[in-house]
Amino acid sequence: MDPLEIILDIPRYPDPPRPRVRIPSGVRANALIALAVRATMPPSRRGMTDAGVETASKLATREWMSVEEVRHIARYFSRHEIDKSAPGWESWSKGRQAWMGWGGDEGWAWAADEAGWEVET
């Protein structure tokens, strides 16, 4: 069994077929940190929807994402950037856990670049 599955109870997802995009190490690290933080929180303080946990798990355990998955990540960030100004951000609010689970600021810059968008992070 994979150590990530034991420690964080997250499954390994296989890499997608081509065309695909390599996940930067900083994005992978942010997703892994978010999953680890989430695992330490009581249920009432755990961030991320099921889709967010799945995305974070894929980012943390894969080397590649499909082009469509990366575009989906970019769309997430365009909707949720406002979460960074919500109360509790510094103390790992649910919003911060989710933001980091999708790759954090590095994920936003990477996904936007791959999608052909310009963003300020």
C-alpha positions, 0 to 999 in steps of 0.5 A: 500500500502507498504511504499516502494512502495510509497516512492521509487516506487518499487513493492514487490516481493513474496518470491520464492519457495524452495530451497532458500537462506536467504538474509542477512540484510546488503545486503538488506540494501545496495539494499534499499540504492541504490534504495533511492539514485537512486530515488534522482538522475536526470534521466541522473545520475540514475544507474541500468538497468531494470534488476538491478532495479528488482534485487535491488527491490527483495533484498530490499523487500524479505527475500529469493532468489532462489538458481539460483537468487543468482548464477545470482547475483554472476555472475553479480559481477564477471563481474562488479568488475572493476566498483569500480575503475571507476571515480565518485565512491565516488559520487554515480556514475551509477556504484556504484548505480548498485553495491550497488543495487545488494547488494554491497560488502556484496552481492558479498561475500554472493552470491559468498559464496552461489555459492561456489566461493572464492573472496576477497572483 
